[in-house]
């Protein structure tokens, strides 16, 4: 009997423990619902999934409480207030709950930048010109590959014209020489023989003149016959021809008539230019047809162009051309002086050339270039000078003049001929803007942006 009573008492205690657990869970659920109600009651018809989140809110609240306790005073705990609002986000909202940054951004039109303060004195001192956007003609160009070559009309291949041995060389490779300057001296047997022939002819001419004078006096005095006088005059004329012939032979090879050393032969520069090739040294034996020097006047060069058949109608003699270097920032203008009438068998291109002035000797033969030729012109309704377009944040920008400075205006570009640029979007005709010297405005804008960042 005693065992039966003990069993009943243990079963009763188990039931009370279960009831107590249920009550505790019910109280916890009620507390969670009350806390959720303080933040804002869920609307009628709230989904079951939202109700489930509310029942789990007690666990989240406990976790949030731990985080708030762990955060130091005045520290990062300010990210959430007791009502669940983000304090950091609230800093950017005004008293009406509007985002201040969004409101500020809405005040700017798309493509319009912030104002760059610029006084009239700053504009004058920095050299910024004020231009007006307007219509203009834009030239369409075609680009052709080319190469700088020697001006063959001003290039000479110097040869000795007589065989000999080099005694001295007076110039170096790359040296500028003047017309008639001695390049090298040779010892030549051929020159010695020709000078000897000239000297002999000169002696015979002197004797023939004396003989002719004597026969003339004898004939006038009726001492000798007229036939003797005529023969003496004939001998004098033949001696004169021999002297002339020997002199011209020396002139033909570029040798002087009189020289203390009969075999001395001097190679001289045919005109002002630069020694671009040199193929002899002291003691070397050279032939009469050996090319020992190349002299070129580099103050004028040729830009040789390879023109395909499709572009032949664009390349005409007298046409203006712009030459741009491929290896460095250099450009020059010239005119087409020659267009070939035949196409190459291998390249199927015609050869044309532009005669180019080269006073600073910057255009060196062998340099690859790009030749721009105008293929046509067309009207553009809105254009600005090429100096007016700057790149700001990787976008083409024109600085429009406003009261007290300039405003950066993002634009969309069209065609350009290097001088004028077509504006497709972002700028209207008649708009005043910074033209030449606009880089100073860009630099001022950069200073202002840097100051705001700090």
Steps between C-alpha positions, in 0.01 A plus 500: 500500500785726582660439158176592322481832683863584415435433132198728495695780672786479243255513209335807648836681538582425133171654389563817703849537351356472146231758583766737638708470182195574283418806711858630473494458119165675481631792706809526274283500187272765649798717588630475142160598359479801734847621400412462134184700560701791640701533177188500289210262468497273201220582258198283480546206269868469588646187350580198712866536413509853653331368816765236527771769489325683784498193721873468445552867587581423861819324398602788270426755771720316742783495242456874429509566873830320525643704214388825660656401830830409327527831307685785675333831566507732199636218281360294220189416710342806344406302187164398656279675754248331733231540234700311240591807291849542344646820650770523228235494231299756693787747481443536125130568535337826585211556737251393233676166452650590160851395396716817482751349255226388266345846517832660417555268203151565366584869471763437226406423146654196343838588335538826698794520741566719797594862456871590473561840654695723258523876514559726201849573627577128517368453146727776370810387689465131410452569129157338474312618190121511489361344182146443378375166373369525147475337156809427296632286218667178608749346260495124456849354467650173385818366658766323294825335613826659393872523561747788499751470214792705373409774257668341200515835325729615782701182551836421333706181487861615488737280290873570429467468117867394503669206665739577783615444857347694791752733662271682744133531601382839625138436608310265727168326465212732590707818453352804330709613202500803273509507123859456374634375835775233469367158606808284429832505312614222264828431322411413141726400211226591252479855632879531479497395135224746409677787672821408315308503174369845582846632582640361172215658302563834670873488409424414136251785488760746626750386234235515226415857594866610482541328162183655362607848610841460334352373172256790501783755525704322229198492272430868561864579419467286187778277617305173526218364296136528601474120516747489791296756689173309447657175619625669818151636574350153444743346748409765757126424469561125542706567814217712641252215437731254675521724807123541511450124467742418785341764722146368448613144574616613841180695555294193409650301787488794740875557515663837498736592218787628710645307794846460645430124530390371161334187646299681772127460451248668731141381551276800572137540617262581211267709721416578863381192683572223747730202458252214535723224360877448502679201343874568498793515738863614481723274291210337321520450125180612331368461149377783284132394538505425875228678701712642784268771639128583500415864563140605559342837567260404781337843514249347258379137512234285337214326678442199277145363507370161393157567347253217443284496190190599701667821622665611176218744427573681829871557438562780253805711420485828691267361770571616856616220733573473873795281600494348850788300649426153634784501753460845660260793520593695189298624204564711191319599185603466138361449152483194281772544237474168315251217449614186323301384198580129546411250773770275643478137391550370855338769716226607254547856621618818332782715634434863581711750687464822693787749494554604860707790633734383775688804639555348847602161353234329716368286212767237452503256208364160602241643742152350460225760477127534445386727218157663536324620187168683486237279335204739539330766713158515667308747717459442875236700692686516833880501521770616740874534464710193577661691791160537668449125557653357819470154654348499850439164670559325167223703331534778239416829667455864396515774765198725442526858624253586778471791740819506708682215329448190291289187513629162381266369232530140380458477120485237229750556220461448128735564210822697526767630265750578775395865521123486557300231680132427438277488812208257464352534850550711811557846348286740298612742232582844639615371840807688631773270627871481579698453179876532484650452847205297631749271670545771763129470586537123526796545734299742715216249519746233612623728780146561614413130501813425702408766753148356549643154557713624789 
